[in-house]
Amino acid sequence: MSSDLHMTEELAFRSAHSLSSAFRSGELSPVDVTENLFSRIEQLEPVLNAFCVLDRDAALEAARASESRWKAGQPLSPIDGIPVSIKDIILTKGWPTLRGSLTISPDQPWNVDGPAVARLREAGAVIFGKTTTPEFASKPVTNSALTGITRNPWNPALTPGGSSGGAAAAVASGLGPLALATDAGGSIRIPASLCGVFGHKPSGGRVPMFPPTPYASLAGFGPITRNVTDAAMMLSVISGPDTRDFGALPYDPIAYEEMLEECDLSGLRIAYSPTMGYAEVDEELEAIVRRAVDKLAANGAHVDHVVKVMDSPLDSLERLKKGFADYAFRNLAPEDMAKVDPMIAEEIQASRGADLTTHFDAEMERAELHRQMAEFHKTYDILLTPAISAQAFPAEQDAPEGGGRYDWIPFTSPFNMTRQPAASIPCGFSVSGMPIGMQIVGPQFADLAVLQAARQFEKILPWEDIKPRYGKPGAAIS
C-alpha cells in the first residue's frame, strides 16, 4: 500500500465494494486495511466505547490468509478480506457472547458461530471484534453496567441509539465498513438513523438465526453500512442457508448488489406518512424528512402523502413483549436479577404471570396488522416514514427528557410485527448538526425492492462522503 494512504481517514472510509476492487487489482491488501483499522480504533475507541471485544491477532491472521487468496486470484467471495464487526448478542466462536449483561459468565466454552457469522467466515471476511449492546439488546439506547456508555460519533455527548448502537457508531466512524447487527423492534434502524448510516432489517426469516429465542418471530439479523451497495453485498452472504433455523425462508441465491440498479424511480408507487396516523413527531425532524421526500418527487418519484397507515399497534406489541419476557427470563435467579439494568428488571418483573390468552389475542392482532399491510402494498410499492420521532438526546439517558421510554420510536416495531423488510437511510441534518434518518418499508419478502429503492434515493440524496466531526455541525445533504 502506498505510504500516503497508510493510517489515514481516506482508507478508513473506503467502502467494502471499493476495497474489494482494490484487493482484486492489488492496489490494497487486507492486511493494510486491518492494520489501519486497529490504528484508528486506538484513537477513537476511548471516545466512542463502541466495542466490547477486539482481537487484533485473529483479525490479522484472517487478513493474511485473505491476502494470499487474492494474490492467487482465488478469493472466497467479494467480501473476502473485508473487516466485519459482530454485535455482542450473536454467537461468535472463540469470543464470549455476554449480551451486555453481568449475569452471563465469560468462563464457558464459546465453540459455536451463529449462522450469519459462519457465512461471513466462509466468505473470508475479517471478523475483528464485537460491538456493544444494552443488556439483552432490550433498550433502544446503548448503555450497560457491563460495558458502560456508547457515544454518538457526531456528538459524543449524545446517544447513538440502540440496541445496535456500538455497530452504528463504529461504522459511522470508519471503524470497519460492515457490521452485523440485530433488530427486534428497531435495533438496526434506530441507531442507523441517529448515526447517519444505512441499516437494513431484512424480512423475517431472510437471515437464518441460531439459537432460537422467544423473540425470534420479531427479531432478525441484518447489516449496518455506510452505503446501500455494501449492505446488499453483506446480505447476499448472511442470507445463506443454515439448517439450524427451522423458520428460515427458502434460500434465494441472488447477488443483491448486482441488481440494485434494476429499478426505475418513476415507476415506484410511494406513500409518505409523517405519523402513520398515531405518532407525535419532532417538527424539525419531520420537516427534514419531508424535504427529502419532496426532492424524490422532484426527481421523478410518484409520492402520495398518506395521513393514516394503521391504528397504533404499540399496545399489541407491549402485550406480546410481556409474554415473551415472562418466558425468556423465567429462570433468572434472584441474585442475577439484582445485577440486571433497573429499567429492564422493572419490565421483567412486570411480565411475571403474563396471561396466555392475552398474549395470543395480541398475536391475532398482529396477524390482522399483517393483513392490513398486505392490502396497503397492493396500492404502494414502498412506504416512507421518519425512522424515529425525536432528535438525539444525552447518552446518559434512556429516553428524551420528559418522554416515555419508547415514545420516540413509534415507527420501527410495527414492521417487526409484520416481518416486512425495512431500512433507515440518511436524509438530512438538524440545525444542531445531527443526522436524520428516513425509513423505507417494503412488502413482506421484498428485500430487493427495499434495497433498490434505497439505492435510487442514495443517488438523489448522497451522504456517504459526509463524515462525523465529533460535534461540529454536519453539512447538509444536497
C-alpha positions in Angstrom: 0.0 0.0 0.0 1.3 3.5 -0.8 2.5 5.4 2.3 0.2 8.3 1.7 -2.8 6.1 2.4 -1.4 4.4 5.4 -3.3 5.2 8.7 -5.4 7.8 7.0 -9.1 8.7 7.2 -9.3 8.1 3.4 -8.6 4.4 3.9 -10.8 4.1 6.9 -13.8 5.3 5.0 -13.3 3.2 1.9 -16.4 1.2 1.1 -16.5 -2.5 1.2 -17.1 -2.7 -2.6 -14.3 -0.2 -3.2 -11.9 -2.3 -1.0 -12.9 -5.5 -2.9 -12.0 -3.9 -6.2 -8.7 -2.7 -4.7 -7.9 -6.2 -3.4 -8.6 -7.6 -6.9 -6.3 -5.0 -8.6 -3.6 -5.3 -6.0 -3.8 -1.6 -5.0 -4.5 -2.6 -1.4 -4.1 -5.7 0.8 -6.5 -6.9 3.5 -3.5 -6.7 5.9 -3.0 -3.0 5.1 -6.7 -2.3 5.8 -6.8 -4.3 9.0 -3.7 -2.6 10.4 -5.1 0.8 9.5 -8.4 -0.2 11.2 -6.7 -1.1 14.5 -4.7 2.1 14.5 -7.9 4.1 14.1 -9.7 2.1 16.8 -6.9 3.0 19.2 -7.6 6.7 18.5 -11.4 6.6 18.6 -12.5 3.8 20.9 -11.7 5.8 24.1 -14.2 8.4 22.9 -16.9 6.1 21.5 -16.8 2.9 23.5 -18.2 1.0 20.6 -16.5 -2.4 21.2 -16.6 -4.9 24.0 -14.2 -7.4 22.3 -11.3 -6.6 19.9 -8.9 -9.3 18.6 -6.1 -7.8 16.6 -4.2 -11.1 16.3 -7.1 -13.1 15.0 -8.0 -10.3 12.6 -4.5 -10.1 11.1 -4.3 -13.9 10.8 -7.6 -13.8 8.8 -6.3 -10.8 6.8 -3.1 -12.6 5.8 -5.0 -15.6 4.7 -7.2 -13.4 2.6 -4.2 -11.6 1.1 -2.9 -14.9 -0.1 -6.2 -15.8 -1.7 -6.4 -12.5 -3.6 -2.8 -12.8 -4.8 -3.6 -16.3 -6.1 -6.8 -15.0 -7.8 -8.9 -17.2 -5.6 -11.0 -15.1 -3.3 -13.8 -16.8 -1.5 -16.3 -14.0 -2.2 -16.5 -10.3 -2.9 -16.2 -9.6 0.8 -13.1 -11.7 1.3 -10.7 -9.7 3.4 -13.3 -7.0 4.4 -13.4 -6.2 8.1 -16.7 -7.0 9.8 -17.8 -6.4 13.4 -20.4 -8.6 15.2 -22.9 -7.3 17.7 -22.4 -8.9 21.1 -25.8 -10.7 21.0 -24.7 -13.1 18.3 -22.7 -16.3 18.9 -19.1 -15.9 17.7 -16.7 -18.8 18.0 -13.7 -18.1 20.3 -15.2 -15.0 21.9 -17.7 -14.7 24.7 -21.2 -13.5 23.9 -22.3 -11.7 27.1 -25.2 -9.8 25.6 -24.3 -6.7 27.6 -25.1 -8.5 30.9 -23.3 -9.1 34.1 -25.5 -12.3 34.5 -23.6 -14.3 31.9 -20.3 -15.8 32.7 -17.5 -15.5 30.2 -15.8 -18.6 31.6 -17.6 -21.2 29.5 -17.0 -22.8 26.1 -17.6 -20.5 23.1 -17.3 -23.0 20.3 -20.2 -22.1 18.0 -20.7 -19.4 15.4 -24.3 -18.2 14.7 -25.4 -18.8 11.1 -24.7 -15.3 9.9 -21.2 -15.3 11.5 -20.5 -18.8 9.9 -21.5 -17.5 6.5 -19.2 -14.4 6.9 -16.2 -16.7 7.9 -16.9 -18.9 4.9 -16.9 -15.8 2.7 -13.4 -14.8 4.0 -14.5 -11.7 6.0 -12.1 -10.5 8.6 -14.1 -10.6 11.8 -12.2 -8.3 14.2 -14.4 -7.5 17.2 -17.8 -7.4 18.9 -19.8 -4.3 19.3 -21.6 -3.0 22.4 -25.3 -3.6 23.2 -27.5 -2.7 26.1 -28.3 -5.7 28.4 -30.1 -8.4 26.4 -30.4 -5.9 23.5 -33.5 -4.8 25.3 -33.2 -0.9 25.1 -33.2 1.5 22.2 -30.1 3.1 23.6 -26.6 1.6 24.2 -25.5 1.6 27.8 -25.0 -1.2 30.3 -23.4 -2.0 33.6 -21.1 -4.4 31.8 -19.6 -2.1 29.1 -20.7 1.5 30.1 -22.0 4.1 27.7 -21.5 4.1 24.0 -21.5 7.5 22.4 -22.5 9.1 19.1 -19.6 10.0 16.7 -21.4 13.2 15.6 -21.5 14.4 19.2 -20.2 12.2 21.9 -22.4 13.8 24.5 -25.4 12.2 22.7 -26.7 8.7 22.4 -26.1 6.6 19.2 -29.4 4.8 19.8 -29.7 1.1 20.2 -29.7 -1.6 20.7 -27.1 -1.9 17.9 -25.5 1.4 19.0 -22.0 0.1 19.0 -22.3 -1.2 15.5 -23.7 2.0 14.1 -21.2 4.2 15.9 -18.3 2.1 14.7 -19.4 2.1 11.0 -20.1 5.9 11.1 -16.6 6.5 12.4 -14.8 4.4 9.8 -14.2 1.6 12.3 -15.0 -1.1 9.8 -17.2 -0.8 6.7 -19.6 -3.7 7.6 -21.3 -4.5 10.9 -23.6 -7.4 11.7 -26.5 -6.3 13.9 -29.9 -7.4 15.2 -33.4 -5.8 15.1 -36.4 -7.0 17.1 -38.1 -3.6 17.4 -35.9 -1.1 15.5 -32.4 -2.0 16.9 -30.8 -1.6 13.4 -32.8 1.3 12.1 -32.8 3.4 15.3 -29.0 3.7 15.6 -28.6 3.9 11.9 -30.8 7.0 11.9 -29.0 8.6 14.8 -25.5 7.9 13.5 -26.1 8.8 9.8 -25.5 5.3 8.3 -27.6 2.8 6.4 -29.3 0.0 8.3 -31.4 -2.8 6.8 -33.7 -5.1 8.7 -34.4 -8.0 6.3 -37.7 -9.8 6.0 -38.4 -12.1 8.9 -36.5 -15.4 8.2 -34.4 -14.0 5.4 -31.2 -14.4 7.5 -31.1 -17.7 9.5 -30.7 -17.4 13.2 -29.4 -19.7 15.9 -30.0 -20.3 18.8 -33.8 -19.7 18.6 -35.1 -17.1 21.1 -38.6 -16.3 22.4 -38.3 -13.1 20.3 -37.4 -14.9 17.1 -40.6 -14.0 15.3 -39.9 -10.3 15.9 -36.1 -10.4 15.6 -33.8 -10.5 12.6 -30.1 -10.1 11.7 -29.0 -7.5 9.2 -26.3 -5.2 8.0 -25.3 -1.7 9.1 -23.1 0.0 6.5 -22.2 3.5 5.1 -23.9 2.8 1.7 -26.5 0.6 0.1 -24.2 -1.4 -2.1 -22.2 -2.6 0.9 -25.4 -3.7 2.7 -26.5 -5.6 -0.4 -23.1 -7.4 -0.6 -23.4 -8.4 3.0 -27.0 -9.6 2.7 -26.0 -11.8 -0.2 -23.6 -13.6 2.2 -25.5 -13.7 5.5 -28.8 -14.9 3.9 -27.1 -18.2 3.0 -29.0 -21.3 4.2 -28.5 -22.9 7.7 -30.4 -25.9 8.8 -30.4 -24.8 12.5 -33.2 -22.3 11.8 -36.4 -24.1 11.2 -38.2 -20.8 10.5 -35.8 -19.5 7.8 -37.1 -18.6 4.4 -36.1 -20.8 1.5 -32.7 -19.7 0.3 -32.8 -17.2 -2.6 -29.3 -17.4 -4.2 -29.2 -13.9 -5.7 -26.4 -11.4 -5.5 -28.4 -8.4 -4.3 -25.6 -5.9 -5.1 -25.7 -6.9 -8.8 -29.4 -6.0 -9.1 -29.5 -2.6 -7.3 -29.8 -0.5 -10.5 -32.7 -2.5 -11.9 -35.2 0.0 -10.6 -36.9 3.0 -12.2 -37.7 5.6 -9.5 -40.5 7.0 -11.7 -42.2 3.5 -11.7 -42.4 3.2 -8.0 -45.7 3.9 -6.2 -44.6 5.6 -3.0 -46.5 6.6 0.1 -45.1 9.0 2.6 -46.7 9.1 6.1 -45.2 11.5 8.6 -47.1 10.0 11.6 -48.6 6.7 10.3 -51.8 8.0 11.9 -50.7 7.8 15.6 -47.2 9.2 16.2 -46.1 12.6 17.6 -43.0 13.8 15.7 -40.4 16.5 16.4 -41.3 19.3 14.0 -37.7 20.0 12.7 -37.1 16.3 12.2 -40.3 15.8 10.2 -39.6 18.9 8.1 -36.2 17.4 7.1 -37.7 14.1 6.1 -40.5 15.9 4.2 -37.9 17.9 2.3 -36.1 14.7 1.3 -39.4 13.2 0.1 -40.2 16.3 -1.9 -36.7 16.0 -3.5 -37.5 12.5 -4.5 -40.8 13.7 -6.1 -38.9 16.4 -7.9 -36.6 13.7 -9.4 -39.5 11.7 -10.9 -40.9 9.7 -8.0 -44.7 9.5 -7.7 -45.4 10.2 -4.0 -48.7 10.3 -2.2 -48.9 11.8 1.3 -50.9 9.4 3.4 -52.2 10.6 6.8 -53.0 7.2 8.3 -51.5 3.8 7.6 -52.7 1.9 10.6 -54.1 2.3 14.1 -51.3 2.2 16.6 -50.1 -1.4 17.1 -47.9 -0.5 20.1 -50.4 -1.8 22.7 -50.4 -5.1 21.0 -46.7 -5.1 20.9 -46.4 -4.4 24.6 -48.7 -7.4 25.4 -46.6 -9.6 23.1 -43.4 -8.4 24.7 -44.8 -9.1 28.2 -45.4 -12.8 27.2 -42.1 -13.1 25.6 -40.2 -11.6 28.6 -42.1 -13.8 31.1 -40.9 -16.9 29.2 -37.4 -15.7 28.4 -36.5 -14.7 32.0 -38.5 -17.4 33.9 -35.3 -19.0 35.3 -33.4 -15.8 36.2 -32.3 -16.3 39.8 -32.9 -13.5 42.3 -29.2 -12.9 42.7 -28.9 -12.4 39.0 -32.0 -10.2 38.8 -30.2 -7.9 41.2 -27.5 -7.4 38.6 -29.9 -6.5 35.7 -30.3 -3.0 34.4 -33.1 -1.4 36.6 -35.2 -0.4 33.5 -35.0 -4.0 32.2 -35.5 -5.5 35.6 -38.7 -3.5 36.0 -40.1 -4.8 32.7 -39.2 -8.4 33.6 -40.9 -8.0 37.0 -44.0 -6.5 35.2 -44.1 -9.5 32.9 -44.4 -12.1 35.6 -47.6 -14.1 35.3 -48.3 -12.9 31.8 -51.7 -14.3 30.6 -51.6 -16.7 27.7 -54.9 -15.7 26.3 -53.9 -12.0 26.4 -50.7 -13.0 24.6 -52.5 -14.9 21.8 -55.0 -12.1 21.5 -52.0 -9.9 20.6 -50.8 -12.5 18.2 -54.1 -12.4 16.4 -54.0 -8.6 16.3 -50.5 -8.9 14.8 -51.9 -11.2 12.1 -54.6 -8.6 11.3 -51.9 -5.9 11.1 -50.0 -8.1 8.6 -53.2 -8.4 6.5 -53.7 -4.7 6.5 -50.2 -4.0 5.3 -50.5 -6.6 2.6 -53.6 -4.7 1.4 -51.7 -1.4 1.7 -48.9 -2.7 -0.6 -51.4 -3.6 -3.3 -51.5 0.2 -3.8 -48.0 1.2 -2.8 -44.7 -0.4 -3.6 -42.8 1.5 -0.8 -43.8 3.3 2.4 -41.7 6.1 3.7 -41.8 7.4 7.3 -39.3 9.1 9.6 -37.1 6.5 11.2 -37.7 7.8 14.7 -39.8 10.7 16.1 -37.3 12.6 18.3 -33.8 14.0 17.9 -30.7 12.7 19.7 -30.6 13.2 23.4 -27.8 12.8 26.1 -26.1 9.5 26.1 -26.7 9.0 29.9 -30.5 9.0 29.4 -32.7 6.1 28.3 -35.2 8.4 26.5 -35.6 12.1 25.7 -36.3 14.4 28.6 -39.9 14.3 29.7 -40.8 11.4 27.3 -41.7 7.8 27.8 -39.2 5.0 27.3 -40.4 4.1 23.9 -42.5 7.1 22.8 -39.7 8.3 20.5 -39.5 5.1 18.4 -43.1 4.6 17.1 -42.2 3.8 13.5 -39.9 0.7 13.6 -41.5 -2.0 15.7 -44.7 -2.4 13.6 -42.6 -3.9 10.8 -41.0 -6.4 13.2 -44.6 -7.4 14.0 -45.4 -7.8 10.3 -41.9 -9.2 9.4 -41.6 -6.8 6.5 -38.2 -5.6 5.2 -37.4 -2.0 6.4 -34.3 0.2 6.3 -33.2 3.5 7.6 -31.4 5.8 5.2 -29.8 9.2 6.0 -31.8 12.1 4.6 -30.5 15.3 6.2 -29.1 17.0 9.2 -30.7 19.0 12.0 -29.6 22.6 12.8 -27.5 21.1 15.6 -25.6 19.0 13.0 -27.1 15.6 13.9 -28.1 13.2 11.1 -31.8 12.4 10.5 -33.0 9.1 9.0 -35.9 8.1 6.8 -37.4 4.7 7.0 -38.1 2.7 3.8 -40.6 -0.2 4.1 -41.4 -2.8 1.5 -43.9 -5.7 1.2 -43.0 -8.9 3.0 -40.1 -10.7 1.4 -39.3 -7.7 -0.9 -35.8 -7.1 0.4 -34.5 -6.5 -3.1 -37.2 -3.8 -3.7 -36.2 -2.0 -0.5 -32.5 -2.1 -1.4 -33.2 -1.0 -4.9 -35.3 1.9 -3.8 -32.7 2.9 -1.2 -30.1 2.9 -3.9 -32.1 5.2 -6.1 -32.7 7.5 -3.1 -29.0 7.4 -2.3 -28.1 8.8 -5.7 -30.5 11.7 -5.2 -29.7 12.2 -1.5 -26.0 11.3 -1.3 -24.5 11.2 2.2 -21.6 8.8 2.2 -18.9 11.5 1.9 -20.2 13.4 4.9 -18.3 12.2 7.9 -18.7 12.8 11.7 -16.8 15.7 13.0 -17.3 15.0 16.7 -20.0 17.5 17.5 -19.2 20.1 14.8 -22.3 20.9 12.6 -22.6 18.5 9.7 -23.0 19.7 6.2 -26.5 19.4 4.7 -27.3 16.6 2.3 -27.7 18.4 -1.0 
